[in-house]
Amino acid sequence: MTLIDVLVALAIAVGLVGILVPVLPGSALILAAVLVWAAVTGGATAWTVFGVVTALLVAGTVVKYAVPGRRLKDSGIPASTQWIGAAGAILGFFVVPVVGVFLGFVAGVYVAERSRLGAQPAWPSTKAALRAVGLSILIELAAGLLAAGVWVVGVVAV
């Protein structure tokens, strides 16, 4: 195992943490690390590994948005509520380090649903949104772990 392999492994590990705690762009970091590894290592195997990792991460990103979005739509949560939740997440990111994204998203969805539903409870919609976010994180994490596994196989094969 070379120094580049160790550095790429560390970058992939940081990327996986970035998926769980959305402070870093986890999937992009994993992709960049494998790209650097493929460029330095060279050869058909390294570039094939990069291609498979790219396909996995792109597919994970598409599914990460498609599946939870469909679930939210099926739950009756309008897109406007989701956008207000996203705005709350962005605001929360800057107000409360690390956990602000989660807190801001929940607060944004709750406020939007409270104003939309009036006297009806907003918490069921907020819970549905939280489940969708959790599912989104799990989908991206699964793609990241698969990509890391493909890279490990590539390191052994090269």
PyMOL commands that set and color helices and strands:
alter all, ss='L'
color gray80, all
select helices_A, chain A and resi 3-20+26-41+44-74+79-95+100-117+123-157
alter helices_A, ss='H'
color red, helices_A
deselect
rebuild
show_as cartoon
